[in-house]
Amino acid sequence: MTHLSRNFNALGTANAAAKKYPPPFSLRLTHEERARLDAERGGKPLSVHIREKLFGDAASPRKKSGNSPVGDREALGRVLGALGQSRLSSNLNQLAKAVNTGSLPVTPETEADLKEACREVLALRAELLRALGKSPEGGP
């Protein structure tokens, strides 16, 4: 078996062993040393700060975790606040139930209420997309 065939499976993707990073490095610090590093790092993760201190400009960048795609935290807060204060999910559920049972009378007033609810959902969607750094117009 060649080196190439050991590192790739039948689908041509690399095995997990070939992708592994080396084991993490552990370092004990005094409380004062740790406090100093925390003060110096500002908003950067501690590992990034230490890597930059050790290797300077030669420090290789790491992948972003992708755990926080938030572009605008204030906008996200507004959306979450609006969702928390609304009865949107409950109301939509009641509407769906009424439609499924055939008990929803379609009057001009009902139609206007539904259109207003749709506008509110679209506004929340646009605000959420902005908070995530996406363009509301270009989304699905």
N, CA, C and O atoms as a MOPAC input file, in Angstrom:
PM7 MOZYME 1SCF
protein

 N      0.86100 1    -1.18300 1     0.00000 1
 C      0.00000 1     0.00000 1     0.00000 1
 C      0.90000 1     1.23600 1     0.00000 1
 O      1.81500 1     1.34800 1     0.81500 1
 N      0.63800 1     2.13300 1    -0.89400 1
 C      1.46300 1     3.32800 1    -1.00300 1
 C      1.02200 1     4.36700 1     0.01100 1
 O     -0.04800 1     4.26000 1     0.61000 1
 N      1.86600 1     5.37300 1     0.19500 1
 C      1.55100 1     6.47500 1     1.11200 1
 C      0.25800 1     7.16600 1     0.69200 1
 O     -0.56600 1     7.51700 1     1.53700 1
 N      0.08500 1     7.35700 1    -0.60000 1
 C     -1.10200 1     8.03500 1    -1.11300 1
 C     -2.35900 1     7.23500 1    -0.80600 1
 O     -3.36000 1     7.81000 1    -0.38000 1
 N     -2.33200 1     5.94000 1    -1.00800 1
 C     -3.53500 1     5.14700 1    -0.77700 1
 C     -3.84300 1     5.01400 1     0.71000 1
 O     -5.00500 1     4.81900 1     1.06700 1
 N     -2.86000 1     5.10900 1     1.58200 1
 C     -3.11000 1     5.05100 1     3.02400 1
 C     -3.79600 1     6.31300 1     3.51300 1
 O     -4.58700 1     6.24200 1     4.45400 1
 N     -3.53000 1     7.45200 1     2.92100 1
 C     -4.07100 1     8.71200 1     3.39200 1
 C     -5.40400 1     9.09500 1     2.76500 1
 O     -6.02200 1    10.06900 1     3.19300 1
 N     -5.85700 1     8.35900 1     1.76800 1
 C     -7.11600 1     8.67500 1     1.11700 1
 C     -8.00100 1     7.44000 1     1.09000 1
 O     -7.53700 1     6.33400 1     0.81300 1
 N     -9.28500 1     7.64100 1     1.38100 1
 C    -10.21500 1     6.51100 1     1.33300 1
 C    -10.75400 1     6.35100 1    -0.08600 1
 O    -10.29400 1     7.01700 1    -1.01300 1
 N    -11.72900 1     5.46800 1    -0.24500 1
 C    -12.25600 1     5.16400 1    -1.57900 1
 C    -12.89800 1     6.37000 1    -2.24400 1
 O    -12.95300 1     6.43500 1    -3.47200 1
 N    -13.38600 1     7.32900 1    -1.46200 1
 C    -14.01800 1     8.51000 1    -2.04400 1
 C    -13.00500 1     9.61300 1    -2.36500 1
 O    -13.36500 1    10.65700 1    -2.90800 1
 N    -11.75000 1     9.37500 1    -2.02700 1
 C    -10.72900 1    10.36000 1    -2.34200 1
 C    -10.58000 1    11.43100 1    -1.28400 1
 O     -9.89700 1    12.42900 1    -1.51400 1
 N    -11.19900 1    11.25100 1    -0.13700 1
 C    -11.05400 1    12.23700 1     0.93300 1
 C     -9.99400 1    11.76600 1     1.90600 1
 O     -9.79200 1    10.56500 1     2.09000 1
 N     -9.32700 1    12.70600 1     2.52000 1
 C     -8.25300 1    12.37600 1     3.45000 1
 C     -8.81600 1    11.73200 1     4.70200 1
 O     -9.88400 1    12.11200 1     5.18100 1
 N     -8.08300 1    10.74400 1     5.23500 1
 C     -8.46900 1    10.11800 1     6.49500 1
 C     -8.35100 1    11.10900 1     7.62500 1
 O     -7.62500 1    12.09900 1     7.52000 1
 N     -9.06100 1    10.85000 1     8.70600 1
 C     -9.02800 1    11.74300 1     9.86200 1
 C     -7.61600 1    11.84000 1    10.43100 1
 O     -7.20700 1    12.90600 1    10.89100 1
 N     -6.86900 1    10.73900 1    10.40300 1
 C     -5.52200 1    10.75000 1    10.96700 1
 C     -4.60500 1    11.69900 1    10.19600 1
 O     -3.70800 1    12.30500 1    10.78200 1
 N     -4.82100 1    11.82900 1     8.90500 1
 C     -3.97700 1    12.69400 1     8.09900 1
 C     -4.27600 1    14.16400 1     8.35700 1
 O     -3.43400 1    15.01200 1     8.06000 1
 N     -5.46500 1    14.50100 1     8.90800 1
 C     -5.86500 1    15.87700 1     9.13500 1
 C     -5.55800 1    16.35900 1    10.55100 1
 O     -5.66300 1    17.55500 1    10.82300 1
 N     -5.19000 1    15.47900 1    11.43800 1
 C     -5.03100 1    15.84700 1    12.83800 1
 C     -3.93600 1    16.88300 1    13.04700 1
 O     -2.89200 1    16.86900 1    12.39500 1
 N     -4.21700 1    17.77900 1    13.98100 1
 C     -3.20200 1    18.73600 1    14.40500 1
 C     -2.32300 1    18.06100 1    15.45100 1
 O     -2.72900 1    17.06600 1    16.05100 1
 N     -1.12800 1    18.59100 1    15.67300 1
 C     -0.31100 1    18.03800 1    16.75000 1
 C     -1.01800 1    18.27100 1    18.08400 1
 O     -1.89300 1    19.13300 1    18.17300 1
 N     -0.65500 1    17.51900 1    19.11800 1
 C     -1.32200 1    17.70200 1    20.41300 1
 C     -1.08900 1    19.11100 1    20.94900 1
 O     -0.05900 1    19.72000 1    20.65800 1
 N     -2.04000 1    19.63600 1    21.73300 1
 C     -1.87200 1    20.98600 1    22.27900 1
 C     -0.71900 1    21.05700 1    23.26100 1
 O     -0.31900 1    20.05300 1    23.85100 1
 N     -0.20300 1    22.23800 1    23.42300 1
 C      0.91500 1    22.49000 1    24.32700 1
 C      0.35600 1    23.09100 1    25.61200 1
 O     -0.47700 1    23.99700 1    25.57000 1
 N      0.80800 1    22.59300 1    26.73500 1
 C      0.32800 1    23.09000 1    28.01800 1
 C      1.44000 1    23.86900 1    28.71100 1
 O      2.60900 1    23.49000 1    28.64400 1
 N      1.06900 1    24.95300 1    29.37200 1
 C      2.03800 1    25.81200 1    30.04100 1
 C      1.42800 1    26.33300 1    31.33100 1
 O      0.32700 1    26.88500 1    31.32900 1
 N      2.14700 1    26.15700 1    32.43000 1
 C      1.66100 1    26.68500 1    33.70400 1
 C      2.22000 1    28.08400 1    33.90300 1
 O      3.40600 1    28.33300 1    33.68800 1
 N      1.34500 1    28.99300 1    34.31600 1
 C      1.72600 1    30.38000 1    34.57200 1
 C      1.33900 1    30.74400 1    36.00000 1
 O      0.45400 1    30.13200 1    36.59800 1
 N      2.01400 1    31.74600 1    36.52700 1
 C      1.58400 1    32.28100 1    37.81500 1
 C      0.32900 1    33.11600 1    37.56600 1
 O      0.00700 1    33.43600 1    36.42200 1
 N     -0.36800 1    33.46100 1    38.63100 1
 C     -1.54900 1    34.30900 1    38.48700 1
 C     -1.16900 1    35.64900 1    37.86000 1
 O     -1.91400 1    36.19700 1    37.04800 1
 N     -0.01800 1    36.16400 1    38.24000 1
 C      0.43100 1    37.45400 1    37.71100 1
 C      0.75000 1    37.36200 1    36.22100 1
 O      0.40000 1    38.25600 1    35.45000 1
 N      1.41700 1    36.27400 1    35.81700 1
 C      1.74800 1    36.10000 1    34.39900 1
 C      0.47900 1    35.96700 1    33.56000 1
 O      0.37500 1    36.54100 1    32.47700 1
 N     -0.46900 1    35.21400 1    34.06700 1
 C     -1.72100 1    35.03900 1    33.33400 1
 C     -2.48400 1    36.36700 1    33.23700 1
 O     -3.03700 1    36.69500 1    32.18700 1
 N     -2.50700 1    37.11500 1    34.32200 1
 C     -3.18500 1    38.41200 1    34.31700 1
 C     -2.52100 1    39.34700 1    33.31400 1
 O     -3.20400 1    40.10600 1    32.62500 1
 N     -1.20700 1    39.29900 1    33.22700 1
 C     -0.48700 1    40.14400 1    32.27200 1
 C     -0.84400 1    39.77400 1    30.83400 1
 O     -1.09200 1    40.65000 1    30.00500 1
 N     -0.86900 1    38.46600 1    30.54200 1
 C     -1.24900 1    38.03200 1    29.19900 1
 C     -2.68000 1    38.44400 1    28.87100 1
 O     -2.96200 1    38.90800 1    27.76500 1
 N     -3.57800 1    38.27500 1    29.83100 1
 C     -4.96900 1    38.66200 1    29.60600 1
 C     -5.09200 1    40.15200 1    29.32800 1
 O     -5.88200 1    40.56500 1    28.47900 1
 N     -4.30800 1    40.96600 1    30.04700 1
 C     -4.35100 1    42.41600 1    29.85100 1
 C     -3.77600 1    42.80100 1    28.48800 1
 O     -4.29000 1    43.70500 1    27.82800 1
 N     -2.72000 1    42.12100 1    28.07000 1
 C     -2.05400 1    42.44300 1    26.80500 1
 C     -2.83900 1    41.99800 1    25.57900 1
 O     -2.73700 1    42.61600 1    24.51900 1
 N     -3.60700 1    40.95000 1    25.71000 1
 C     -4.23800 1    40.36100 1    24.52500 1
 C     -5.39900 1    41.16900 1    23.97800 1
 O     -5.78700 1    40.98400 1    22.82500 1
 N     -5.96200 1    42.06000 1    24.78100 1
 C     -7.10700 1    42.84200 1    24.31700 1
 C     -8.27800 1    41.93000 1    24.02300 1
 O     -8.65700 1    41.12200 1    24.87100 1
 N     -8.85300 1    42.04000 1    22.85400 1
 C     -9.99900 1    41.22300 1    22.48600 1
 C     -9.63700 1    39.93800 1    21.77000 1
 O    -10.52000 1    39.16300 1    21.40200 1
 N     -8.34300 1    39.70000 1    21.56500 1
 C     -7.91500 1    38.49800 1    20.84600 1
 C     -8.00100 1    37.26800 1    21.74400 1
 O     -7.86700 1    37.38500 1    22.96200 1
 N     -8.22100 1    36.10600 1    21.16700 1
 C     -8.11800 1    34.87500 1    21.95100 1
 C     -6.69500 1    34.72600 1    22.48100 1
 O     -5.73300 1    35.14600 1    21.83800 1
 N     -6.57600 1    34.12900 1    23.65400 1
 C     -5.26800 1    33.99300 1    24.29700 1
 C     -4.28600 1    33.22800 1    23.41300 1
 O     -3.11600 1    33.59800 1    23.32500 1
 N     -4.75300 1    32.16600 1    22.75900 1
 C     -3.84900 1    31.37100 1    21.92400 1
 C     -3.29100 1    32.18700 1    20.76300 1
 O     -2.12600 1    32.02700 1    20.40000 1
 N     -4.10500 1    33.05200 1    20.18200 1
 C     -3.65100 1    33.90200 1    19.07600 1
 C     -2.58800 1    34.87600 1    19.58700 1
 O     -1.55500 1    35.07300 1    18.94700 1
 N     -2.85300 1    35.47700 1    20.74000 1
 C     -1.90500 1    36.43400 1    21.31400 1
 C     -0.56100 1    35.76600 1    21.60400 1
 O      0.49300 1    36.31400 1    21.27900 1
 N     -0.60100 1    34.59100 1    22.21200 1
 C      0.64700 1    33.88300 1    22.54200 1
 C      1.39800 1    33.51600 1    21.27100 1
 O      2.61600 1    33.67800 1    21.19900 1
 N      0.66900 1    33.01400 1    20.25400 1
 C      1.30600 1    32.64400 1    18.99100 1
 C      1.97200 1    33.85400 1    18.33800 1
 O      3.07800 1    33.75100 1    17.80800 1
 N      1.28800 1    35.00900 1    18.38000 1
 C      1.86500 1    36.22200 1    17.80800 1
 C      3.07900 1    36.69600 1    18.60700 1
 O      4.05000 1    37.17900 1    18.02500 1
 N      3.03300 1    36.56200 1    19.92000 1
 C      4.18800 1    36.95100 1    20.75400 1
 C      5.38700 1    36.05700 1    20.46400 1
 O      6.52100 1    36.53500 1    20.43100 1
 N      5.15200 1    34.78300 1    20.25800 1
 C      6.24600 1    33.84100 1    20.01100 1
 C      6.82400 1    33.96300 1    18.60600 1
 O      8.04200 1    33.94600 1    18.42300 1
 N      5.93700 1    34.08600 1    17.61400 1
 C      6.38900 1    34.00300 1    16.23400 1
 C      6.27600 1    35.30200 1    15.44800 1
 O      6.70600 1    35.35800 1    14.29600 1
 N      5.71500 1    36.33400 1    16.03500 1
 C      5.60000 1    37.62100 1    15.36600 1
 C      4.83900 1    37.51800 1    14.05600 1
 O      3.78800 1    36.88100 1    13.99100 1
 N      5.36700 1    38.14400 1    13.01400 1
 C      4.71600 1    38.13900 1    11.70300 1
 C      4.73300 1    36.75600 1    11.05300 1
 O      3.97300 1    36.49900 1    10.11900 1
 N      5.59900 1    35.86600 1    11.54400 1
 C      5.69400 1    34.52800 1    10.96700 1
 C      4.61100 1    33.59500 1    11.51700 1
 O      4.51800 1    32.44500 1    11.08600 1
 N      3.79900 1    34.06800 1    12.45200 1
 C      2.73000 1    33.23000 1    13.01300 1
 C      1.72000 1    32.90600 1    11.92300 1
 O      1.20400 1    33.80100 1    11.25300 1
 N      1.44500 1    31.62700 1    11.75400 1
 C      0.49000 1    31.24200 1    10.71300 1
 C     -0.93100 1    31.45800 1    11.22200 1
 O     -1.25300 1    31.10300 1    12.35600 1
 N     -1.78300 1    32.04600 1    10.37500 1
 C     -3.17000 1    32.28400 1    10.79700 1
 C     -3.92100 1    30.96800 1    10.92500 1
 O     -3.64900 1    30.01300 1    10.19800 1
 N     -4.84900 1    30.92600 1    11.83400 1
 C     -5.67900 1    29.75100 1    12.04200 1
 C     -7.05100 1    29.97600 1    11.42000 1
 O     -7.47900 1    31.10800 1    11.19300 1
 N     -7.72200 1    28.86700 1    11.15500 1
 C     -9.08100 1    28.96500 1    10.65200 1
 C     -9.95100 1    29.59500 1    11.72400 1
 O     -9.74500 1    29.37100 1    12.91700 1
 N    -10.91000 1    30.37200 1    11.29600 1
 C    -11.87200 1    30.90800 1    12.24100 1
 C    -12.83600 1    29.78500 1    12.59200 1
 O    -13.17200 1    28.94700 1    11.75500 1
 N    -13.26600 1    29.78600 1    13.82700 1
 C    -14.10500 1    28.69600 1    14.30200 1
 C    -15.45400 1    28.65600 1    13.61400 1
 O    -16.06700 1    27.59200 1    13.52100 1
 N    -15.92800 1    29.79300 1    13.13000 1
 C    -17.22100 1    29.80800 1    12.48300 1
 C    -18.37800 1    29.75500 1    13.46400 1
 O    -19.53900 1    29.69700 1    13.05900 1
 N    -18.06900 1    29.77400 1    14.74200 1
 C    -19.12000 1    29.70600 1    15.75000 1
 C    -19.86000 1    31.01600 1    15.89600 1
 O    -20.96000 1    31.03800 1    16.44800 1
 N    -19.29900 1    32.09500 1    15.42500 1
 C    -19.93600 1    33.38800 1    15.60900 1
 C    -19.97900 1    34.15800 1    14.29600 1
 O    -19.12500 1    35.00700 1    14.04100 1
 N    -20.98100 1    33.86200 1    13.45800 1
 C    -21.06700 1    34.56000 1    12.18600 1
 C    -21.72700 1    35.92800 1    12.31400 1
 O    -22.09200 1    36.53200 1    11.30600 1
 N    -21.88100 1    36.41500 1    13.52000 1
 C    -22.61200 1    37.65500 1    13.74900 1
 C    -21.80600 1    38.84000 1    13.25500 1
 O    -20.67300 1    39.05600 1    13.68600 1
 N    -22.39800 1    39.60800 1    12.34700 1
 C    -21.75300 1    40.80400 1    11.83700 1
 C    -22.12100 1    42.03600 1    12.64400 1
 O    -21.31300 1    42.95400 1    12.77700 1
 N    -23.32500 1    42.06500 1    13.18000 1
 C    -23.81300 1    43.22100 1    13.92200 1
 C    -24.57300 1    42.72400 1    15.14800 1
 O    -25.73500 1    42.32800 1    15.05200 1
 N    -23.91800 1    42.74800 1    16.28000 1
 C    -24.51400 1    42.21500 1    17.51000 1
 C    -25.72400 1    43.03100 1    17.95600 1
 O    -26.66900 1    42.47300 1    18.51500 1
 N    -25.70900 1    44.33900 1    17.71800 1
 C    -26.86200 1    45.16700 1    18.09600 1
 C    -28.09400 1    44.78000 1    17.28600 1
 O    -29.19000 1    44.66700 1    17.83300 1
 N    -27.91300 1    44.57800 1    15.98200 1
 C    -29.03500 1    44.18100 1    15.13400 1
 C    -29.56300 1    42.81900 1    15.55500 1
 O    -30.77400 1    42.60100 1    15.58100 1
 N    -28.66100 1    41.90300 1    15.88500 1
 C    -29.08700 1    40.58700 1    16.33900 1
 C    -29.86700 1    40.70700 1    17.64400 1
 O    -30.86800 1    40.01500 1    17.83300 1
 N    -29.42200 1    41.57200 1    18.54000 1
 C    -30.14000 1    41.80200 1    19.79000 1
 C    -31.54700 1    42.34100 1    19.55000 1
 O    -32.49800 1    41.94200 1    20.22200 1
 N    -31.66800 1    43.25700 1    18.57900 1
 C    -32.98700 1    43.80700 1    18.25000 1
 C    -33.92100 1    42.71100 1    17.72800 1
 O    -35.09000 1    42.64400 1    18.10700 1
 N    -33.38300 1    41.85400 1    16.85200 1
 C    -34.20000 1    40.78300 1    16.29600 1
 C    -34.62300 1    39.81000 1    17.39200 1
 O    -35.79400 1    39.43900 1    17.47900 1
 N    -33.68500 1    39.40300 1    18.21600 1
 C    -34.01600 1    38.45400 1    19.27400 1
 C    -34.98700 1    39.06400 1    20.27100 1
 O    -35.87600 1    38.37600 1    20.77300 1
 N    -34.82500 1    40.35000 1    20.56100 1
 C    -35.76800 1    41.03400 1    21.44600 1
 C    -37.16100 1    41.08000 1    20.85400 1
 O    -38.15000 1    40.84800 1    21.55000 1
 N    -37.23500 1    41.38300 1    19.56200 1
 C    -38.54600 1    41.43800 1    18.89800 1
 C    -39.19600 1    40.06100 1    18.87000 1
 O    -40.40200 1    39.93700 1    19.08500 1
 N    -38.41100 1    39.03800 1    18.60700 1
 C    -38.96100 1    37.68900 1    18.59200 1
 C    -39.41600 1    37.26900 1    19.98400 1
 O    -40.43800 1    36.60000 1    20.13300 1
 N    -38.65700 1    37.66300 1    20.99900 1
 C    -39.01800 1    37.31600 1    22.37000 1
 C    -40.29400 1    37.99800 1    22.83000 1
 O    -41.04500 1    37.43200 1    23.62400 1
 N    -40.54800 1    39.20400 1    22.34200 1
 C    -41.73600 1    39.94100 1    22.74900 1
 C    -42.96000 1    39.59700 1    21.90500 1
 O    -44.08900 1    39.88500 1    22.30100 1
 N    -42.74500 1    38.99300 1    20.76500 1
 C    -43.88300 1    38.71900 1    19.87800 1
 C    -44.50400 1    37.37100 1    20.20100 1
 O    -43.90400 1    36.51300 1    20.84800 1
 N    -45.71400 1    37.22600 1    19.72800 1
 C    -46.40100 1    35.93500 1    19.80800 1
 C    -46.44700 1    35.32800 1    18.39900 1
 O    -47.36300 1    34.58200 1    18.05400 1
 N    -45.44200 1    35.66700 1    17.60800 1
 C    -45.42100 1    35.29400 1    16.20400 1
 C    -45.54800 1    33.79200 1    15.99000 1
 O    -46.38400 1    33.35100 1    15.20200 1
 N    -44.73700 1    33.00800 1    16.67300 1
 C    -44.76900 1    31.55700 1    16.43400 1
 C    -46.11400 1    30.96600 1    16.84700 1
 O    -46.65300 1    30.10500 1    16.15100 1
 N    -46.65300 1    31.42000 1    17.96600 1
 C    -47.95100 1    30.92500 1    18.42100 1
 C    -49.05400 1    31.31700 1    17.43500 1
 O    -49.91900 1    30.50800 1    17.09900 1
 N    -49.00900 1    32.56200 1    16.98200 1
 C    -50.03000 1    33.02800 1    16.04200 1
 C    -49.95000 1    32.29300 1    14.70300 1
 O    -50.97700 1    31.93000 1    14.12900 1
 N    -48.73400 1    32.07700 1    14.21100 1
 C    -48.58300 1    31.34400 1    12.95100 1
 C    -49.07600 1    29.90500 1    13.09600 1
 O    -49.68500 1    29.35300 1    12.18000 1
 N    -48.81200 1    29.31300 1    14.24000 1
 C    -49.27600 1    27.95300 1    14.49700 1
 C    -50.81100 1    27.90200 1    14.50600 1
 O    -51.40900 1    26.98400 1    13.94500 1
 N    -51.43500 1    28.88700 1    15.14300 1
 C    -52.90100 1    28.94300 1    15.17300 1
 C    -53.47700 1    29.14100 1    13.77300 1
 O    -54.49500 1    28.54500 1    13.41900 1
 N    -52.81100 1    29.98700 1    12.98000 1
 C    -53.27300 1    30.19400 1    11.59500 1
 C    -53.15800 1    28.91000 1    10.77700 1
 O    -54.07100 1    28.55900 1    10.02900 1
 N    -52.03900 1    28.21700 1    10.92100 1
 C    -51.84500 1    26.97000 1    10.17400 1
 C    -52.89700 1    25.94500 1    10.56700 1
 O    -53.43000 1    25.23600 1     9.71400 1
 N    -53.19500 1    25.86800 1    11.86100 1
 C    -54.21600 1    24.93200 1    12.32900 1
 C    -55.58400 1    25.29600 1    11.73800 1
 O    -56.32000 1    24.41700 1    11.28900 1
 N    -55.91900 1    26.58300 1    11.73800 1
 C    -57.20100 1    27.02400 1    11.18500 1
 C    -57.29900 1    26.74200 1     9.69300 1
 O    -58.35900 1    26.35200 1     9.20200 1
 N    -56.20100 1    26.93700 1     8.96700 1
 C    -56.19200 1    26.64800 1     7.52900 1
 C    -56.37800 1    25.15200 1     7.29800 1
 O    -57.15400 1    24.73900 1     6.43700 1
 N    -55.65300 1    24.34300 1     8.08100 1
 C    -55.73900 1    22.88700 1     7.90100 1
 C    -57.12300 1    22.33100 1     8.23800 1
 O    -57.54500 1    21.34000 1     7.64300 1
 N    -57.83000 1    22.94400 1     9.17300 1
 C    -59.16900 1    22.46100 1     9.54000 1
 C    -60.26100 1    23.10300 1     8.69800 1
 O    -61.42100 1    22.69800 1     8.77000 1
 N    -59.89400 1    24.10400 1     7.89800 1
 C    -60.87000 1    24.78900 1     7.06400 1
 C    -61.72200 1    25.78700 1     7.82400 1
 O    -62.77200 1    26.20300 1     7.33300 1
 N    -61.28700 1    26.18100 1     9.02100 1
 C    -62.09000 1    27.08500 1     9.84800 1
 C    -61.63500 1    28.54200 1     9.77100 1
 O    -62.07700 1    29.36200 1    10.57500 1
 N    -60.77700 1    28.87400 1     8.83700 1
 C    -60.28400 1    30.24700 1     8.71000 1
 C    -61.12700 1    30.98100 1     7.68000 1
 O    -61.02100 1    30.71300 1     6.48400 1
 N    -61.96200 1    31.90300 1     8.13700 1
 C    -62.74600 1    32.67100 1     7.15900 1
 C    -61.84800 1    33.71900 1     6.48700 1
 O    -61.13900 1    34.46800 1     7.15900 1
 N    -61.89100 1    33.75300 1     5.19000 1
 C    -61.04200 1    34.68800 1     4.45100 1
 C    -61.85200 1    35.94200 1     4.15500 1
 O    -62.56700 1    36.03600 1     3.15700 1
 N    -61.71000 1    36.89200 1     5.05900 1
 C    -62.36700 1    38.19100 1     4.89400 1
 C    -61.30100 1    39.20100 1     4.51300 1
 O    -60.11100 1    38.92400 1     4.66000 1
 N    -61.70000 1    40.36400 1     4.02700 1
 C    -60.69500 1    41.39100 1     3.73500 1
 C    -59.86500 1    41.74900 1     4.97800 1
 O    -58.67300 1    42.03400 1     4.86500 1
 N    -60.47900 1    41.73400 1     6.13000 1
 C    -59.75500 1    42.02400 1     7.38000 1
 C    -58.72600 1    40.93600 1     7.67900 1
 O    -57.59700 1    41.24100 1     8.06600 1
 N    -59.10500 1    39.67300 1     7.50200 1
 C    -58.17600 1    38.55100 1     7.71600 1
 C    -57.02000 1    38.63500 1     6.73800 1
 O    -55.86300 1    38.43400 1     7.10800 1
 N    -57.33800 1    38.93300 1     5.49300 1
 C    -56.29300 1    39.04100 1     4.47900 1
 C    -55.32100 1    40.16800 1     4.81500 1
 O    -54.11200 1    40.00900 1     4.64600 1
 N    -55.83100 1    41.29900 1     5.28600 1
 C    -54.97700 1    42.42100 1     5.67200 1
 C    -54.08200 1    42.03400 1     6.84800 1
 O    -52.90100 1    42.38200 1     6.87100 1
 N    -54.64300 1    41.31100 1     7.83100 1
 C    -53.85600 1    40.86300 1     8.98000 1
 C    -52.73700 1    39.90800 1     8.54300 1
 O    -51.61000 1    39.99300 1     9.03200 1
 N    -53.06200 1    39.01400 1     7.63100 1
 C    -52.05300 1    38.07200 1     7.13700 1
 C    -50.93700 1    38.79200 1     6.38000 1
 O    -49.76000 1    38.46600 1     6.53200 1
 N    -51.31700 1    39.76200 1     5.57100 1
 C    -50.30400 1    40.52700 1     4.83200 1
 C    -49.40800 1    41.31000 1     5.78300 1
 O    -48.20100 1    41.39400 1     5.56000 1
 N    -49.97600 1    41.88100 1     6.83600 1
 C    -49.18500 1    42.61300 1     7.83500 1
 C    -48.22900 1    41.66100 1     8.54800 1
 O    -47.06900 1    42.00200 1     8.78200 1
 N    -48.70700 1    40.47900 1     8.89100 1
 C    -47.84500 1    39.48100 1     9.54400 1
 C    -46.69100 1    39.09000 1     8.62400 1
 O    -45.56000 1    38.92400 1     9.08000 1
 N    -46.97500 1    38.94400 1     7.34200 1
 C    -45.91800 1    38.61400 1     6.37600 1
 C    -44.88700 1    39.73400 1     6.29500 1
 O    -43.68700 1    39.46600 1     6.22700 1
 N    -45.34200 1    40.98200 1     6.30200 1
 C    -44.40300 1    42.12000 1     6.27900 1
 C    -43.51700 1    42.10900 1     7.52900 1
 O    -42.31900 1    42.37700 1     7.44100 1
 N    -44.09800 1    41.80400 1     8.68000 1
 C    -43.31800 1    41.76200 1     9.91900 1
 C    -42.28800 1    40.63200 1     9.88900 1
 O    -41.15500 1    40.81000 1    10.33800 1
 N    -42.67600 1    39.48100 1     9.36500 1
 C    -41.74300 1    38.35900 1     9.25100 1
 C    -40.61100 1    38.72600 1     8.29400 1
 O    -39.44800 1    38.42900 1     8.56800 1
 N    -40.94000 1    39.36500 1     7.18200 1
 C    -39.90200 1    39.78100 1     6.23300 1
 C    -38.95900 1    40.81400 1     6.84600 1
 O    -37.75600 1    40.78600 1     6.58900 1
 N    -39.50300 1    41.72800 1     7.65900 1
 C    -38.65800 1    42.72800 1     8.32200 1
 C    -37.71600 1    42.05200 1     9.31800 1
 O    -36.54200 1    42.41400 1     9.39600 1
 N    -38.20500 1    41.08800 1    10.07100 1
 C    -37.34900 1    40.34900 1    11.00700 1
 C    -36.28400 1    39.56200 1    10.26000 1
 O    -35.13300 1    39.48700 1    10.69200 1
 N    -36.67800 1    38.97800 1     9.13800 1
 C    -35.71300 1    38.22600 1     8.32700 1
 C    -34.59800 1    39.14900 1     7.82000 1
 O    -33.41700 1    38.80900 1     7.89700 1
 N    -34.98300 1    40.30300 1     7.31000 1
 C    -33.98800 1    41.24700 1     6.78500 1
 C    -33.05100 1    41.70700 1     7.89700 1
 O    -31.84100 1    41.79800 1     7.68700 1
 N    -33.59500 1    41.99600 1     9.07100 1
 C    -32.76100 1    42.44300 1    10.19300 1
 C    -31.82200 1    41.33100 1    10.64600 1
 O    -30.66200 1    41.58700 1    10.96900 1
 N    -32.31900 1    40.10700 1    10.67100 1
 C    -31.48100 1    38.97100 1    11.05300 1
 C    -30.35500 1    38.76400 1    10.04600 1
 O    -29.21300 1    38.52400 1    10.43800 1
 N    -30.66000 1    38.85500 1     8.76400 1
 C    -29.62400 1    38.71800 1     7.73700 1
 C    -28.57900 1    39.82000 1     7.86500 1
 O    -27.38600 1    39.55700 1     7.71800 1
 N    -29.01400 1    41.05500 1     8.13900 1
 C    -28.05400 1    42.14700 1     8.35000 1
 C    -27.17200 1    41.86300 1     9.55500 1
 O    -25.96600 1    42.10800 1     9.51400 1
 N    -27.76400 1    41.34700 1    10.63100 1
 C    -27.00300 1    41.02500 1    11.83800 1
 C    -25.96100 1    39.95600 1    11.57100 1
 O    -24.90300 1    39.93600 1    12.19900 1
 N    -26.26500 1    39.06500 1    10.63500 1
 C    -25.32300 1    38.00200 1    10.28700 1
 C    -24.35400 1    38.42500 1     9.18900 1
 O    -23.55400 1    37.61900 1     8.71300 1
 N    -24.43100 1    39.69800 1     8.78700 1
 C    -23.50200 1    40.20200 1     7.78400 1
 C    -23.88400 1    39.82800 1     6.36600 1
 O    -23.04400 1    39.87800 1     5.46800 1
 N    -25.12500 1    39.45700 1     6.15000 1
 C    -25.59400 1    39.08000 1     4.80700 1
 C    -26.46600 1    40.18000 1     4.23500 1
 O    -26.98800 1    41.01900 1     4.97000 1
 N    -26.62100 1    40.17400 1     2.93300 1
 C    -27.47700 1    41.15100 1     2.27700 1
 C    -28.90900 1    40.63000 1     2.24700 1
 O    -29.15300 1    39.55100 1     1.70800 1
 N    -29.87400 1    41.37700 1     2.81900 1
 C    -31.25900 1    40.92100 1     2.80100 1
 C    -31.80700 1    40.74000 1     1.38900 1
 O    -32.65400 1    39.87400 1     1.16700 1
 N    -31.34300 1    41.53400 1     0.44000 1
 C    -31.85800 1    41.45500 1    -0.92500 1
 C    -31.35900 1    40.22100 1    -1.64400 1
 O    -32.06300 1    39.67700 1    -2.49400 1
 N    -30.14700 1    39.76500 1    -1.31800 1
 C    -29.54200 1    38.66000 1    -2.04900 1
 C    -29.87900 1    37.30300 1    -1.47800 1
 O    -29.48300 1    36.28900 1    -2.05400 1
 N    -30.59400 1    37.24000 1    -0.37200 1
 C    -30.89200 1    35.95900 1     0.26700 1
 C    -32.00200 1    35.21600 1    -0.43200 1
 O    -32.67800 1    35.75300 1    -1.30900 1
 N    -32.18500 1    33.95000 1    -0.02500 1
 C    -33.26100 1    33.14600 1    -0.62500 1
 C    -34.61400 1    33.60600 1    -0.17200 1
 O    -35.62800 1    33.03900 1    -0.58100 1

